[in-house]
Amino acid sequence: MQRCFYNETVGFFYNNSRKELSAHWRPKDVLVVTLGLAVSAGVLLTNLLVIAAVATNRRFHYPIYYLLANLAAADLFAGVAYMFLMFHTGPRTAQLSLRAWFVRQSLLDTSLTASVVNLLAIAVERHRTVLTMQLHSEMSAQRVAGLILCIWAAALLLGLIPSYGWHCLCSLESCSRMAPLYSRSYLAFWAVSNLAVFLVMVLVYGHIFVYVRRRMARMARHTGAHPRHRDTVMALVKTVTIVLGAFVVCWTPGQVVLLLDGLGCQSCDVLAVEKYVLLLAEINSLINAVVYSWRDNEMRSTFRRLLCFPCLRNSKYGAAGRGLGSRSGHFTVDS
């Protein structure tokens, strides 16, 4: 009969996986926590700005921007999850109950899965619109809302699976080294799934770029496409592609390390780079919002308006008080 260890401590499983569990704060622990909290604060601020910009600017009320706002929500969730991890790491790990440890890990897993599935949805949406040379998808608001609900349902399902059975509490020999309460088979499945999604998205965007380049060349020779429409389509495609590229660069090292751990590589020192690849993955949640503001002029101006709203309001009242008007005595309006 198989024996389970539901009443053991977190330290018991860390000892079983030979993962060090420090009893005091070491310099590297303090460094990682300090950097982690700083990055998390930046993630929360920047992604809140993206969500607020999409919510307040009517020019962003289209499916692609709703999906970008949902990606920002996933990044925001990742910032919260990483901040929770920072407050429950180092010597505090040994004080966690098994349930609290699973909650800590599930938050990270769910936020990552939400980002991956959301980026796949954005890739599919761009593929459909660009191949028909449209700027925005014709999806209704109800379909977009349903798609977003499906994204989060999939993220919650994959993030909660280990807590409800796919763990090693009843099979100590299958425990992971990086996540000592997780089964190695789950880590291998998760890493392979994410790497496969990355590959699909790269292929989709590669096809988009090849198609757009050929289509624009034909239109330039025969019809002379409207330059503003052409530039807008290309700029939007480049923006989401940069977001995808940053995601792959930041998350792939972590996925590879998880895969090596899941496959039980004994010669791989996965614990030496564990904290650094996780911090790199969290930095991606900050990069996405920076890319939005750098690539999109309208998003950048909306950010400034949100951050400087009191200044703009005072400036408007001051201009009105000074009686800025035309020679006829009527106030002028800047279009």
Secondary structure in CASP SS format (residue, H / E / C, confidence):
PFRMAT SS
TARGET T0000
AUTHOR 0000-0000-0000
METHOD secondary structure of the structure
MODEL  1
M C 1.00
Q C 1.00
R C 1.00
C C 1.00
F C 1.00
Y C 1.00
N C 1.00
E C 1.00
T C 1.00
V H 1.00
G H 1.00
F H 1.00
F H 1.00
Y H 1.00
N H 1.00
N H 1.00
S H 1.00
R C 1.00
K C 1.00
E C 1.00
L C 1.00
S C 1.00
A C 1.00
H C 1.00
W C 1.00
R C 1.00
P H 1.00
K H 1.00
D H 1.00
V H 1.00
L H 1.00
V H 1.00
V H 1.00
T H 1.00
L H 1.00
G H 1.00
L H 1.00
A H 1.00
V H 1.00
S H 1.00
A H 1.00
G H 1.00
V H 1.00
L H 1.00
L H 1.00
T H 1.00
N H 1.00
L H 1.00
L H 1.00
V H 1.00
I H 1.00
A H 1.00
A H 1.00
V H 1.00
A H 1.00
T H 1.00
N C 1.00
R H 1.00
R H 1.00
F H 1.00
H C 1.00
Y C 1.00
P H 1.00
I H 1.00
Y H 1.00
Y H 1.00
L H 1.00
L H 1.00
A H 1.00
N H 1.00
L H 1.00
A H 1.00
A H 1.00
A H 1.00
D H 1.00
L H 1.00
F H 1.00
A H 1.00
G H 1.00
V H 1.00
A H 1.00
Y H 1.00
M H 1.00
F H 1.00
L H 1.00
M H 1.00
F C 1.00
H C 1.00
T C 1.00
G H 1.00
P H 1.00
R H 1.00
T H 1.00
A H 1.00
Q H 1.00
L C 1.00
S C 1.00
L H 1.00
R H 1.00
A H 1.00
W H 1.00
F H 1.00
V H 1.00
R H 1.00
Q H 1.00
S H 1.00
L H 1.00
L H 1.00
D H 1.00
T H 1.00
S H 1.00
L H 1.00
T H 1.00
A H 1.00
S H 1.00
V H 1.00
V H 1.00
N H 1.00
L H 1.00
L H 1.00
A H 1.00
I H 1.00
A H 1.00
V H 1.00
E H 1.00
R H 1.00
H H 1.00
R H 1.00
T H 1.00
V H 1.00
L H 1.00
T C 1.00
M C 1.00
Q C 1.00
L C 1.00
H C 1.00
S C 1.00
E C 1.00
M C 1.00
S C 1.00
A H 1.00
Q H 1.00
R H 1.00
V H 1.00
A H 1.00
G H 1.00
L H 1.00
I H 1.00
L H 1.00
C H 1.00
I H 1.00
W H 1.00
A H 1.00
A H 1.00
A H 1.00
L H 1.00
L H 1.00
L H 1.00
G H 1.00
L H 1.00
I C 1.00
P H 1.00
S H 1.00
Y H 1.00
G C 1.00
W C 1.00
H E 1.00
C C 1.00
L C 1.00
C C 1.00
S C 1.00
L H 1.00
E H 1.00
S H 1.00
C E 1.00
S C 1.00
R C 1.00
M C 1.00
A C 1.00
P C 1.00
L C 1.00
Y E 1.00
S E 1.00
R H 1.00
S H 1.00
Y H 1.00
L H 1.00
A H 1.00
F H 1.00
W H 1.00
A H 1.00
V H 1.00
S H 1.00
N H 1.00
L H 1.00
A H 1.00
V H 1.00
F H 1.00
L H 1.00
V H 1.00
M H 1.00
V H 1.00
L H 1.00
V H 1.00
Y H 1.00
G H 1.00
H H 1.00
I H 1.00
F H 1.00
V H 1.00
Y H 1.00
V H 1.00
R H 1.00
R H 1.00
R H 1.00
M H 1.00
A H 1.00
R H 1.00
M H 1.00
A H 1.00
R H 1.00
H H 1.00
T C 1.00
G C 1.00
A C 1.00
H C 1.00
P H 1.00
R H 1.00
H H 1.00
R H 1.00
D H 1.00
T H 1.00
V H 1.00
M H 1.00
A H 1.00
L H 1.00
V H 1.00
K H 1.00
T H 1.00
V H 1.00
T H 1.00
I H 1.00
V H 1.00
L H 1.00
G H 1.00
A H 1.00
F H 1.00
V H 1.00
V H 1.00
C H 1.00
W H 1.00
T H 1.00
P H 1.00
G H 1.00
Q H 1.00
V H 1.00
V H 1.00
L H 1.00
L H 1.00
L H 1.00
D H 1.00
G H 1.00
L C 1.00
G C 1.00
C C 1.00
Q C 1.00
S C 1.00
C C 1.00
D C 1.00
V H 1.00
L H 1.00
A H 1.00
V H 1.00
E H 1.00
K H 1.00
Y H 1.00
V H 1.00
L H 1.00
L H 1.00
L H 1.00
A H 1.00
E H 1.00
I H 1.00
N H 1.00
S H 1.00
L H 1.00
I H 1.00
N H 1.00
A H 1.00
V H 1.00
V H 1.00
Y H 1.00
S H 1.00
W H 1.00
R H 1.00
D C 1.00
N H 1.00
E H 1.00
M H 1.00
R H 1.00
S H 1.00
T H 1.00
F H 1.00
R H 1.00
R H 1.00
L H 1.00
L H 1.00
C C 1.00
F H 1.00
P H 1.00
C H 1.00
L H 1.00
R H 1.00
N H 1.00
S H 1.00
K H 1.00
Y H 1.00
G H 1.00
A H 1.00
A H 1.00
G H 1.00
R C 1.00
G C 1.00
L C 1.00
G C 1.00
S C 1.00
R C 1.00
S C 1.00
G C 1.00
H C 1.00
F C 1.00
T C 1.00
V C 1.00
D C 1.00
S C 1.00
END
